[in-house]
């Protein structure tokens, strides 16, 4: 189930740049600026800045499949840098789904993550269909 008013997008860049710690902490990029993701979105620098200013990192949930009924961890840090949206969070191994996801990440079976967002300003290029 998708959280209300969110548009799913797949950022397939996370695992390629992911560090996985023994305690379940993972870090990498949830979105890269100026690159087309699997949902044909191209996110520009500054896209997350207002939300990150307005909400504490603890108010941005880490969910399985965008489902508010399935939290799997907590974000420890979310910030924009010159590359994109850097994310560091901890999967909770005491939660069954968190334990499963951690195992799949360690095995390399998961190669990305999906983030939900609301587009404030955007357009679709009619030729490339990139948003």
Backbone torsions as a table, in degrees:
resi	resn	phi	psi	omega
1	UNK	NA	131.1	179.4
2	UNK	-86.6	133.7	176.7
3	UNK	-57.0	145.7	-176.3
4	UNK	-55.7	139.6	174.0
5	UNK	65.7	18.4	177.4
6	UNK	-108.4	146.7	176.5
7	UNK	-106.2	125.5	-179.4
8	UNK	-74.7	145.7	170.9
9	UNK	-143.9	150.0	-179.4
10	UNK	-108.4	122.3	175.8
11	UNK	-106.5	100.5	-173.4
12	UNK	-83.4	12.2	-174.2
13	UNK	-92.4	-13.8	-170.3
14	UNK	-59.6	-55.7	-172.5
15	UNK	-66.3	-31.5	-179.7
16	UNK	-63.5	-22.3	-178.8
17	UNK	-123.3	25.9	-173.2
18	UNK	-92.0	139.6	169.4
19	UNK	-110.9	130.2	-179.4
20	UNK	-116.7	119.6	-179.1
21	UNK	-93.8	158.0	179.8
22	UNK	-57.6	-29.6	-178.8
23	UNK	-82.5	4.6	179.6
24	UNK	95.4	3.3	177.6
25	UNK	-74.2	131.8	177.1
26	UNK	-124.7	146.8	176.2
27	UNK	-145.6	149.4	-179.8
28	UNK	170.7	-158.1	-179.2
29	UNK	-109.7	126.1	178.0
30	UNK	-84.1	-19.4	178.4
31	UNK	-158.7	138.2	176.3
32	UNK	-109.0	131.1	-178.6
33	UNK	-70.5	138.5	174.5
34	UNK	76.3	6.5	178.6
35	UNK	-114.0	144.6	179.2
36	UNK	-82.0	125.6	178.9
37	UNK	-92.2	-176.9	-176.0
38	UNK	-66.5	-19.9	177.8
39	UNK	-91.4	7.5	-179.5
40	UNK	64.8	33.9	172.9
41	UNK	-102.0	143.4	171.6
42	UNK	-122.3	112.4	-177.2
43	UNK	-92.6	135.2	-178.9
44	UNK	-101.6	156.3	178.2
45	UNK	-54.7	138.8	-179.9
46	UNK	93.2	-8.5	-175.5
47	UNK	-61.4	-31.1	-176.4
48	UNK	-102.9	-4.7	-170.5
49	UNK	-57.8	-48.2	-177.1
50	UNK	-63.5	-45.0	179.7
51	UNK	-62.5	-43.0	-179.6
52	UNK	-65.9	-31.2	175.9
53	UNK	-72.3	-38.3	-173.9
54	UNK	-80.6	-28.1	-175.1
55	UNK	-118.9	141.9	172.6
56	UNK	-74.7	157.5	-178.3
57	UNK	-58.7	-31.5	-179.9
58	UNK	-71.7	-14.7	178.5
59	UNK	-92.9	5.0	176.0
60	UNK	-110.4	109.0	-171.9
61	UNK	-76.2	148.3	169.9
62	UNK	-101.1	108.8	-172.0
63	UNK	-118.8	155.9	171.1
64	UNK	-89.3	124.2	177.8
65	UNK	53.6	35.4	177.5
66	UNK	64.3	14.9	-174.8
67	UNK	-91.7	113.1	-180.0
68	UNK	-60.4	-17.9	177.9
69	UNK	-83.5	-4.5	-177.3
70	UNK	-127.8	67.2	173.4
71	UNK	-68.7	140.8	-178.0
72	UNK	-123.0	-6.6	-178.7
73	UNK	-177.5	-169.3	178.7
74	UNK	-132.2	142.1	173.6
75	UNK	-81.3	134.1	177.5
76	UNK	-100.0	-30.8	-179.9
77	UNK	-155.7	133.1	172.1
78	UNK	-136.9	124.8	-179.7
79	UNK	-156.7	152.6	172.6
80	UNK	-87.7	140.7	168.2
81	UNK	-134.2	-166.6	-175.4
82	UNK	-66.4	-22.8	-179.5
83	UNK	-86.3	-40.0	-174.5
84	UNK	165.9	-149.7	179.0
85	UNK	-92.3	104.6	178.1
86	UNK	-80.6	136.2	-178.3
87	UNK	-132.4	133.4	172.8
88	UNK	-134.3	124.1	-178.4
89	UNK	-147.8	173.5	179.6
90	UNK	-126.2	121.1	172.0
91	UNK	-72.3	140.3	-177.0
92	UNK	-94.7	107.6	-176.0
93	UNK	-69.1	-16.5	176.7
94	UNK	-75.3	-12.5	174.5
95	UNK	-96.0	126.8	-174.2
96	UNK	-52.9	-47.4	-178.1
97	UNK	-65.9	-37.3	176.7
98	UNK	-61.6	-42.5	177.7
99	UNK	-62.9	-43.2	178.4
100	UNK	-61.5	-46.8	-178.7
101	UNK	-63.2	-40.1	178.4
102	UNK	-62.1	-43.4	177.5
103	UNK	-62.4	-42.7	179.7
104	UNK	-66.5	-38.9	176.1
105	UNK	-63.0	-47.1	-179.3
106	UNK	-61.1	-35.4	-179.6
107	UNK	-80.6	-9.9	-178.4
108	UNK	81.5	12.2	-179.1
109	UNK	-76.7	-21.8	176.3
110	UNK	-107.5	129.4	-178.1
111	UNK	-120.8	21.2	178.8
112	UNK	-177.4	-176.9	175.7
113	UNK	-145.6	165.0	-179.0
114	UNK	-116.5	132.4	175.9
115	UNK	-115.1	147.0	176.0
116	UNK	-105.5	143.2	179.8
117	UNK	-155.2	164.4	172.4
118	UNK	-106.8	129.2	177.6
119	UNK	-81.0	121.5	178.5
120	UNK	-87.8	-47.6	177.8
121	UNK	-132.8	128.3	179.1
122	UNK	-169.5	163.6	175.8
123	UNK	-150.6	157.8	177.5
124	UNK	-107.5	126.0	176.3
125	UNK	-71.6	119.1	-175.7
126	UNK	-64.2	-25.2	-179.2
127	UNK	-81.6	-45.4	-174.8
128	UNK	-97.6	-15.0	-175.4
129	UNK	62.6	21.8	175.0
130	UNK	-85.8	133.1	177.8
131	UNK	-98.9	NA	NA
